[in-house]
Amino acid sequence: MDGMPSVLPDGEPVPDDGALPRHALEGAADRPLGFYLHVPYCATRCGYCDFNTYTATELRGSGGALASRDNYAAHLIEEVRQARKVLGDDPRPVRTVFVGGGTPTLLPAADLVRMLASIKEEFGLAEDAEITTEANPESVDPAYLEALREGGFNRVSFGMQSAMQHVLKILDRTHTPGRPEACVAEARAAGFDHVNLDLIYGTPGESDDDWRATLDAAIGAGPDHVSAYALIVEEGTQLARRIRRGEIPMTDDDAHADRYLIADEAFAAAGFDWYEVSNWATTEAGRCLHNELYWRGADWWGAGPGAHSHVGGVRWWNVKHPGAYAQALSEGRSPGAGREILGEEDRRVERILLELRLREGCPLDLLKPDGLAASRRALTEGLLESGPYEEGRAVLTLRGRLLADAVVRDLVD
């Protein structure tokens, strides 16, 4: 799941030309470069969603004409051209492209292919580049998937969430049970080697048996990658309001932990290995390389409204509204809303936060004395693997994965 949060952080202004500090590109040749392309449109607003997305109704009025789906690809391509100017003579071909949203597949397949082609034209693609799009199961058919595959996409991620109708209803998801599984078969027939299903557990009203049925359906569909996330109830969403009013119950942490254990056991039995706390793949080639760029602090350019970017310790984010985004590009300005330059301590903490979630863990030499003492306690409590620890790495055990956030908090001290 790669949607853009709806609330932007504070930061210093981005120059009109988007220029980066000189140090940002030092050593760039040693880091992979990826692109995230944000498509902010959705057919309906899901009750749990806090991403920077818009329905047609929400786009009427101010900036609506500039922000229409019809001309969106042209705006995004203009930002790709800006990226080429900002990165100057950076020779790196693009290693990964991830089109997320929103629902990217509300745009014609030809638009997604045009957006990808602009990256290839401006930067070039690595020979083994991973090219992914997210897709709503109801917004694609075999012809659409074939057009994507012919246009250079080689990985597709379907939002399944659940196989149970009553769970989908709570989430305000519009697809019918069984459709995501059919999509996997259609994607395989279209020539996609890598297919992901996104699942959500802990929805109010979901039982352990509901979750088992969802896992059986997802595994049975034959993807080579599955992401499973605990439902987070974000303030300001329709779901949060319904829970506050007492219409539906909140799922407790113990239920979330039980569902995670059920999932990990089911995935392991089916030949999936965990490689990040919420992600499992059947092979190393099946891992999501684009997300690994995020988790390993590499460089990526996020194009689109509200999209976040990171290059050489400089992080920036675009204006949220599609109308304001289109306006900036039409005036030849960067759509950047703000940025921050990460100091050495910021980058150290981020490495621990992100790398500890990975199967390979994080190096113990990133830890300060208090964090190192905390890691020894975590080892004693069975939260870290003993073998990797002796080799200088903090790697979470299964119990540690259940308590990952708490372990991270202790280790960053």
Buried (B, 14 or more C-beta within 10 A) or exposed (E): BBBBBBEBEEBEEBEEEBEBEEEBBEEBEEBBBBBBBBBBBBBEBBBBBBBBBBEBEBBEEEBBEBBBBEBBBBBBBBBBEBBBEBBEEBEBBBBBBBBBBBBBBBBBBEBBBBBBBBBBEBBEBBEEBBBBBBBBBBBBEBEBBBBBBEBBBBBBBBBBBBBBEEBBEBBBBBBEBEBBBBBBEBBBEBEBEBBBBBBBBBBBEBEEEBBBBBBEBBBEBBBBBBBBBBBEBBEEBEBBEBBEEEEBEEBEEEBBBBBBBBBBEBBEEBEBBBBBBBBBBBEEEBBBBBBBBBBBBBBBBBBBBBBBBBBBBBBBBBBBBBBBBBBBBEEEBBBBBBBBBBEEEEEBBBBBBBBBBBBEBBBBEBBBEEBBBBBEEBBEEEBBBEEBBEEEBBBBBBBBBBBBEEBBEBBBE
